[in-house]
Amino acid sequence: MHEQTRFDAEAATWDDDPGHEERQVAVARAIREAVDLDPRTRALDVGGGTGRLSILLADRVGSAVVTDPSAGMVQVARQRIEEAGLSDRLRAVQADLTRDVLDGSYDVVWSCMALHHVHDLDGLLRSVAGLLVDGGRLAIADLDEDPDGAFHTDVADFDGHHGFDRERLTEQLVRAGFADIRFVDATTILKDDREFGVFLCTAIKGA
């Protein structure tokens, strides 16, 4: 609850941070290069915050649903979507996919820097697999393993994941029903004079 309250409070100014924008642009570019998208593609954005990633990719898909547990973030996402003139194809809903049921099926699920906040990652991956069509694509960007927790030292009471070991994440994805799991380096984040790697992991939902 602490983190959700923090995101509610920071939602209105979240996009003002140039680092956030650089990260979203880099991840959007990596997804464009790694995943085949077309005007019929139905996309789902998990932990999408202000909807920036989906807005950046909107020209490549038919529709996108932005989900986030934070009411503040969803409110900003709806505003950003309207300002971008994309309300006919994009919408934002408040949802925690580890426990909330979402309607519909999707061709691609993408996410940027959301997984490390999810306690029940196995539950989320199973939920996402259930929302994807057979052969649907997963594209998730997040921090490489940060064993000493340096990335989140400035966040009081952070209790999420300190990045991810790629092999362990691969095992979790396989258990959730994914195959053809691949990683590429998407970007880096400079924080306190230290660079943190951000990967893009793509996978296909098995039949």
N, C-alpha and C positions, 0 to 999 in steps of 0.2 A: 504493500500500500504506500510505503514511503516513496518509492520510485514513481509510482503513478501520480502522486501528489506533486512531486518535483516536475514531472513532465507537463502536468496541467498548468503549473505556474510559469514554466518557461516557454510554453507553446507559442505565445504571441510574438516572441522575439527570436525564436529558434533559427529561423532562416536568415537572420541578420548576421550570423557568424559566417564569415567567408570560408572557413574551413569546412563547415557543413555542406556548403554549396559545391566546393571543389570535390568533396568525397562523393556526393550524389552524381555529379557529372562524370566522374571517373568510373563509378560503378555502372551507370547507364551505358557508357561507352563499352565497357567490358561485356555487358549483357547483349548489346547489339552485335558484338563480334562473335559471341559464343552460342547464341540461341536464335533459331529461325523463328521470326515473328512475321505475321501477315495481317491484313485488314479483317480477317475473321477471328483472330486470336482473342480469347477471353482470358484476361489476366487477373490475378489476385495478388495484392500487396500485403504482406504480413508484417505487422508492426511498422506501418508506413508513415507514421508521424504526420507531418504536414502535407504528405502526398507528393513531395517534390520528385521522387524517383518515377512515380507513375506519370506525372505531368511531363517529365523529360522523355518518357518512352511512349507517350500517347499517340504520336504520329505513326507508330509501328504496329499498333494493335486496334482491334475493333472496340473493345471496352475494357475497363479495369475497375475493380472494387478495392478501395483502400481500407484496410482494417487497422485499428489500433485500440488498445485497452484504455487509453487516456481520452477522456471526454474533451479536454482542452485541445489536444492535438487534432482530434476529429473535427472540432469546430473550425480550427484554422484551415485544415485540409479542405473542408467544404467551401470556405471563403476563397482559397487559392484556386480551386477548381473552377469556381464561378468566374473569378477574375481572368482566368486563362481562356474562358469561353469553351470549356470542355464538359459542361454539365450534361450534355447529351450522351456522353460516352463514359465519363468517370463519375463515381460516387464514393463517398466515405461513410463508413459505419463503425460504431464503437463495438468492438468485439475482442475477446480474449480467446483465441482458437484452441487453447488447452482445455477450455470448459464450455464455451459458447458454440451452439450449432449454427452453421451458416448454410443457407440454401444455395443451390446451383452446382454446376461443375465447371471446371476451368482447364484451359490448355496449358497455362504456364502460371507458376507461382514464383514471385520474386520477393526479395527482402534485403534490406541494407542496414547493418549494424543493429539488428533487433534481437538476434538469437542469444546474445550473451546476457540479455536481461531475463530470459525464459528459464524458470526453475525446472519445469517438467518438459525438457527438450524432447524426450522420447514420445511423450504424449502429443506434443505439437507436431512432430514429424509424422506420426500416425494420422493425425487429423488432416494435415495437408495432403498426405497420400490419398485419403478418402475423398478429398475435394477435387483431385486431379483426374482427368480422363486417363484411360490406359494409354501409355506412350506419352503422357503429358510431361512437361519439363519443369524442373526445379532450378532456380538460380538464386543462391543465397550468398551474400557478401558479409563477412564479419572478420573479427580480429584473429590473427594467428596467435598461438598460445603465448601467454604473457605470465609465466610462472610466478613472478614476484608481485604481480598485481599492480605494476607501476602505472598502467594506463588510468586506473580509477582511484588513485590515491587522493584526488581532490574531491571525490564524491563520498560524503559521509554515509556510513552504513551500507555501502554497496555490498550486495549479497548474491550477485550473479556470477557468471563464468568469466574467468580471467583469460579470455581468448579460447581458441580450440586447437587441439592437436589434430592434424588432418587425418591421421590413421584412425583415431578413435571416432571422429565424426563420420568417417566412411563406414565404420562398423555399425554405428547407430542408423545411418541411412539405409544400409542393407537390411537391418532388422525391420525397418519401417516399410520395406517393399520397393526400394529404389535400386537401380542398376546403372551401369555406365557412368560411374561417379568420377568427375574430373575436377582438378583445381588449377587455377591460374592466379598469378599475382595481379590484383586489381589496382591497388594504389598503396600509398603509405600515409600515415598521419604523424606529423611532427608535433610532439607535446613535451614540454619541459626539456628541450634540446635532445630529445630521443625520438627515433623513428620507430613506429609500430607498423607492421605489415598488415594489410587487409587483403584477404583472398576472395575470389569468386569461385564458389563450388557449384557445378552443374550436375544434374542427375536426371534420369528418366524413370518414371513410374513403370514398374514391370506389369505385364498383363496378368 
